[in-house]
Amino acid sequence: MAMNGPYLAEIAHLIGDPARANMLHALMDGRALTAKELAFLAGVAPQTASGHLAKLLQGGLLGVAVQGRHRYYRLAGADVAATLEGLMVLSGGQPTSRRLPSRVGADLAEARTCYDHFAGRLGIAIHDALVAGGHLSVSEGGYGLTRTGVAVFVGLGIDLAAAQKVRRAPLRPCLDWSERRPHLAGSLAAAFACRCFEAGWVRRIKDSRAVQLTDTGREALEGGLPGFRCDAPTVVRHSLAERSADPRIS
């Protein structure tokens, strides 16, 4: 235990710098960016960005891939993304000192990627429809698909076998920093998001983690996931995990 304390402080220090925090935030959509792109998003000079990136690499928060003359940086893994999302919850979802355009904040709250799965009102709407339809069950501290849940995923064209080969939890709750309720994370949640992008149901917004549900996507999800609605203010409901833990909640 004594060894963990100093390392925890080191990680907190790495994340706590405003420029590095903005870099990490920019990489939360799961994609890789160059040092020049990250410098722009962090609001610092390229030379300064290089120093920050070296520290994040050394601290194990980032990975890097070399392609030709370019180096592409991305989060080191889903555990880093989950940690950052948790910190956003603790911070109240407030932007860092070097703010991105205010419009992006509203877009992020509406629909965004949380590393490789959906968050914001879109992520909550998917989660709530699966819960309300009885398509999820609590399994080993996370979520599992019921028989009808399997049918929903297969009906939407999601390859369950391929998604479950990944060495990570298939489905688990991830606390959403803007909604303060769980959305879905895990390999199956990532496969769900991938399918939505491939089918054109959801499109990315340039230079942002924000995404947009298309009219075709709304129709497809409302048809394939009964109860899905993402066109009205979110109504606070208890999550499946909360209801399972407390039988007084219905």
Secondary structure, 3 states (H helix, E strand, C coil): CCCHHHHHHHHHHHHHCHHHHHHHHHHHHCCCEEHHHHHHHHCCCHHHHHHHHHHHHHCCCEEEEEECCEEEEEECCHHHHHHHHHHHHHCCCCCCCCCCCHHHHHHHHHCEEECCEEEHHHHHHHHHHHHHCCCEEEECCEEEECHHHHHHHHHCCCCHHHHCCCCCCCEEEEECCCCCCEEEECHHHHHHHHHHHHHCCEEECCCCCEEEECHHHHHHHHHHCCCCCCCCCCCCCCCHHHHHHCCCCC
